[in-house]
Amino acid sequence: MVTHIKLGDMVLDVVQKDIKNVHLSVYPPNGRVRISAPLRMNSDTIRVFAISKLSWIKQQQPKMQEQERESPREFLDCESHYVWGKRYLLKVTEVDAAPKVELVHRKLRLTVRSGTSEEKRATIIDAWYREQLRQAVPAIIARWEPVLGMKVARFFVQRMKTKWGSCSTDVGSIRLNTDLAKKPPECLEYIVVHEMVHLLEPTHNDRVVALMNQFMPKWQHCRQMLNRLPVRHETWG
């Protein structure tokens, strides 16, 4: 069940569930704020936590509202698509064969059967992006595990509306947004390392910043790059 905290003209969603730590998130496109809190935490403590984060919330909300968004994709010839930060023009070829996606020079070639719907074309390309990440991520994890002195049990790739990545500290796994395959490779590495660091330190605190500064001094540059780049068009409820 969702309850609410009102702080001046700001309304924050609160969800209490079986977790160990309190988490705060600011969601696109309008900067909606959500607090996930442990079941044991009382409303006064949650309110004090929210007040302590007001300055940070007010910094994040304009970023969400101002970030450029891609126009809706129709998956037609000569439409722009991005792979690892580079722009490719879509070339659709209709043949009586299994669907296929491949990069050919500066084109993203989509092979489909005649009459394949826009929705199906989107599904095929999304699956291809997922596979690009599945191939790229293991080497990044293997490179950083000895540096950070930890192990990632598993990683997952999925479409995510509001985050570039997340982790589950109880099982040692990380999840990554499919759209990272559209961004420059250094952005993917930053997100993977960030989630690996969160397996060491679950909360967003000074230790996380210190670890990122220690192991990846240019992480803030990568974060700023992600914040500047257009994000996928979404239909929001």
Secondary structure as UniProt FT lines:
FT   STRAND          2..7
FT   TURN            8..9
FT   STRAND          10..17
FT   STRAND          23..27
FT   TURN            28..31
FT   STRAND          32..38
FT   TURN            39..40
FT   HELIX           43..52
FT   HELIX           54..66
FT   TURN            77..78
FT   STRAND          80..83
FT   TURN            84..85
FT   STRAND          86..94
FT   STRAND          100..104
FT   TURN            105..106
FT   STRAND          107..112
FT   TURN            114..115
FT   HELIX           118..148
FT   STRAND          154..158
FT   STRAND          165..168
FT   TURN            169..172
FT   STRAND          173..177
FT   HELIX           178..182
FT   HELIX           185..200
FT   HELIX           206..215
FT   TURN            217..218
FT   HELIX           219..228
//
